[in-house]
Amino acid sequence: MLMDLNLLVALDVLLDEVSVTRAAARLGTSPAAASRKLATLRRVLGDPLLVRAGQRLVPTPRALELREEVRELLQRSEALLAPAAALDLAQMRRTFTIQASDLLLAGLAAPLLERVAALAPQVDVVFAPEALEGGPGLRQGEVDIELGVLGNLDPEIRTEPLARTAMVGVARRGHPLLAEPITPHRFAQAPHIGISRRGRLRGPIDTALAQHGLRRRVAAVVPSHTTAMMLAATSDLICLTIDGWLDQTLTALGLRAFPIPLELPPVAIGMAWHPRHVADQGHRWLRRQIRTVTSTLGAPAA
């Protein structure tokens, strides 16, 4: 049988005061109403709870047994129903899991971790790779935030656009392609590195080339952008990346970015999370940090 929380409050006061009159005063009600509460409690619990001994009431053994348990239960209920305490970043201990491609993490991870360490030093971040399929990680709670070109998300997932940027080509310094203006024809002639976890050889770039009657040769396909850039740095193969996010990485690898001589749609980068985290103060704080960092890396989303 479910008990009304108000009955528990009345039981706590009655057992504390051991007096219907005094209990009524604390409860802000009449002695008659307090007596009715006591009668209900006696019926529900199958025990008289308070019995007369001369001019006063005394608790039964069952009442004594319940007194501390009822008090503890009410205290836990009050804590449960109280508004959330203000977020204390210095004391917050949490581990967040962010799912993103290695391309985004190459530009985002370091500045994000720097902000997190400075503001909430006991917060840890786990960076998870993109799932092979548009998986249920957000719904199942395995992933806190997903970053990237969003697609195949469950219908309830919340999303927010973060940045829009262009695709650019990448080649090693001294690559023959960089010696002259890069036309669609010269771009198509250069051997390319495809990036696909599924081993795909074709993508939007091929559709754009086909509009010029051109076809590129994808000489190698690798599963990650990091591998593609390292391969481009030591060969005459070229690859693609997003503009403005990896300038330091390209410089360190001896690579140069160049505009792609084709009409390509911008890359829209977004953030996704499950509705269970909408009011979570810690989660909202992390989303703000991601928003701040991405605003410095790419053009803001329209």
N, C-alpha and C positions, 0 to 999 in steps of 0.2 A: 504494500500500500504506500502511495506517495504521500508525504506530509507537507503541508503548507509551511513555507519558511516562516510565516507569521506565528504559526503554532510553536515552532522551535524557539522563536524570540520570547514568546509568552512562557514557555517551559523554562527557559534560562532564567528569566526574571523571577518566576514563582519559586524555583529551587534556590535562588540566591536570597530572596527576601523571606521565604518560609512564612508568608503572610499574604492573603488575598488582598487586603486593603492597601498595604504598601506596594504590592505588585501593580495594583490598578493605578496607583498614583504615578509610578514610573512608566507605565504603558500609556498613560494619558487616556484612561478609560474609567468606567464606573466599576465599583466592587462587584456588581451583578454580572457585568460583562466578563470580568476576570474570573468569576466563579464558573461561568459557562465555558470559558477556555479550559479551566482546570477539569471540568467534567468531560470535555471532549478529549483531552489528553489522557485522562484515566481510561476512557473507553478504547482509545487507539492503542495505548501501551499495555492495557490489561493489568493495571496496577493502581492502587489508590494514590500513590506518590506522596501526598501530604495527609496526615491523619491527626485528629485532635488528641492532645494530651493535656487535660485540664483546660486552661484558658488559652492555650496556644497550639499551633500546628507543628508537627515534627515530620521530617522526611522519612520515608520508608527506605529499607536497604536498596531497593531498586532505584529510588530517586538519588541516593548518594552515589550509586554506581554510575548513573547517567550524568551527573552534574558536570564533571570535567570534560566528558566526551561531548556534551552539547555545547559547552563554552568553546571548545576547540573547533568544533564544526562551524559554529557561527563566525568565529574569527577567520577561518579559511574562506567562508562564503563572502565575508566583507572584503577580504583581500582580492578574491576572484572578481568581484563586481566593481571594485574601485577603478577609477581611471588609471591608465598606464602612467607610470612615473616618467618624469622628463628624462630624455636620453642623456646618459653620462658617457661621453665618448672615451674618456680616460679609463673607465671601468668596464666598458663593453667588451665581452669575450665572445667572439663569434667566428665562425669559419663560413665564408661565402664561396659558392661555386659559380664561376662564370664560364659559359661555353662560347667559344669564338674560334675563328680560323687563325692559323699561325700568322697570316698576313696582318690581321688587325692587331694581334697581340704584340707583334714586332714593334708597332708604333705606340700601342696603348698601355702595355703592361708596366713598363718602367715608370712613366709619369703617374699612373694610377696608384701603383704601390707606394710611390714616394708620398703622395697625398694621404693615403690611408695610414702609413706609418707615422706621419707627422701629427695627424688629428686623432687617430684611434690606434695606439701602438699595440693593443692586444687583439686586434682583428687580423685574421689570416685570410688569404684569398687562394683558392684552388682554381687554376685555369684548366678547363676540360676541352678536349678537341671537339670539333663539330661531329655530330652523329652522322653515320653513313646515310641514314634516312632522316626525314623530318620527324624525329622521334618524340616520345612523350616525356622527356626529361623534366620539363617545366611542370607538367600536370602531376607527375609522380613525386615531385619534390627532390629529384636527384640534382637538378640545376636550379639555381636561384635567378640567374639572368642569362639570357641569350643575346649575343651581339652579332651583327652582320647584316647581310642581305636577307631579310626575313621572308620565309615562305613555308608552306606546309605546316602551319601552326594549328593547334586545337582551337575551336571557335571561341572559347572563353578567354583565351590568352590576351592580356593587355599589351599594347605596343606603343612605342613613341619614336618618331623619327629623330635622328641625331645629326646626320651630316649627309651632304651630297658632294660627290667628288668625281673626277674623271679618271678613266683608265689611261695609262701611259705605257709606252714601251720601255724596255730596259736592255741595255747592251754594255759590254765591257768597254772601258776606255780604249780608244784606238781601233774600235771595230770598224771595218770598212763601210758599214751602213751609215756611220756618223760623218763620213768624209764629205758627203754631198747632201743637198736637200733631200729629205725623205718623202718620196711620192708613194702613192698606193702601190704602184708596180714594184718599186724597190723594196717596200715593206713586205710585200707578198713573197718576193724572191728570197729573202733571208730565211734561213732555217729556224723554226720556232720550237719553243718548249711549251707543251700543253700542260695544264695543271688540272687534274681531276682525280678525285678519290675513286671514281668508277672506271677510270681508264678511257674516258671519252676523248675522241680526236677532234670533234667539232663543237663550235659554240657561237655566240653572237658575233664574234669577230669575223667568222667565216661567212655569215649572212651579209655583213657589211661589205666584205671583199667581193662577194658574188654579184653585188649590185654594180660593181665595176668590171665584171667579167673576169675576175681574178680568183685564184685559189692558192692558198699557202701550203707549204709543206711542214707538217708537224713531225719533226725528227725524233722527238722524245716526249713521253708523257710521264710526269711525276705526280705524286699525291699531295705535295705541299708547296706553298709559295717559297718557303725558306730554301728548300732543295732546289727549286727552279732558279732562284737568284744565285745560289752558290755555283750551280752548273753554268749559268750565263757568265759568271765572273771568270771562269777558266776555259771558255770555249767561244766559238763564233755563233753560238745559238743565242736567240733573243727570247725574252719572256715579257709578261705583262704584270703590272702592279697598279696600285691606286695612287693618285697624285697627292703629294704633300705630306703623307704619313710617315715615309721611311727615308727621308733625306739623309739622316746620319748613317743609317744602315747601308744605303747605296754608296755613300762616300767611303765607308769603312771597307766595303767589298770591292772598291775600284770600279763601280758601275756608274753609268749615266742614264738618266731618264730622258725620253724624247716624246714629243706629241705624236699620237697616232694619226696619220693623215686620212682619217675616215670619220663619217658622221656616226657617232656612237651615243647612246643614251647615257646620262650620268648614272653613277653607282649610288644607290640610296642605302645608307647604313642606318639601322635602327636597333632598338633595344626592346626586349620582350620579357615579360614576367607573368607569373600566375596570379589571379585575383586574391589568393590567400595572403599575399604580401602587400596588398594595397595600403593597409593601415599600419603595417609593421614599421616602427620608427627607424630601426636599424637598416632595414632594406631600403626605405625611402632615402635615408642618408647616403647609402652606397650609390643609388641611382643618381643622386645629385652630383656625386664625385665623378661618375662616369660622364655625365652630361657636361660638366666643367672641362674635363680633360679632352673629350672629343671636340669641343668647341675650339680648342687651340690647334687641332690637327687638320681638320677639314672644313670646308664651307658649311655653315649651319644649314640644317634642313629647311626647306621652304615651308 
